[in-house]
């Protein structure tokens, strides 16, 4: 079995200890985003302590009856959302592997106090239209929001229910992850040329550090927003041991997602 080796985009191995992870994170992100007890540091601590690998193995065993053979893993990985310029999806931790004869992609979203963004789909769309009208007539921001909605709700606009009131960040996260390449090398190809994985797993990992308890209303709202999103998209809710997992088949591929609070 291959061990899980996590790197940054520069190839630095982060798995030795939290100091290596911190250095590797700051190389590819802003130092201000690294703070003890918040999401980036908590994710690093969880995996450098060995708990992250165990958590993933337990999840894989629950879902599939065996563990994933890890091929590559990268923090702050850019997942291509569409062909437009500008903001693509930055994955907190992206992992590629196989299970049996199937390819697997895992996109971990780490949180402590962070919300799923300030805007609903309708809000994001109106801001995009305003930006296009007042600052850049060539902006494709409205097209991006429209395409994200149509990906999951063909025929709907950002003003239509149920899409309009859902968190835009969740659409952004799910679409880019579902379109990821089956390997880290495939992820570097354009959307039209890459081969997609057989299985996509989207864990939202909420770390209950001391800062989590600074405002538990954020976590409560996050969970409501996440559940509303999964149910609106028609994910089936299933129990795997003590875990609740949302499942759906998209374009003949298996999609699994879960929201789990973890005390560290």
Buried (B, 14 or more C-beta within 10 A) or exposed (E): EEEBEBBBBEEBEBBEEBEBBBBBBBBBBEEEEBEEBBBBBBBBBBBBEEEBBEBBBEBBBBBBEEBBEBBBBBBBBBBBBBEEEEEBBBBBBBBBBBBEEBBBBBBBBBBBBBBBBEBBBBBBBBBBBEEBEEEEEEBBBBBBBBBBBBBBBEEBBBEEEBBBEBBBBBBBBBBBBBBBBBBBEBBEEEBEEBEBBBBBBBBBBBBBBEBBEEEEEBBEBBBEBBBBBBEBBEBEEEEBEEBEBBBBEBEEBBBBBBBBBBEB
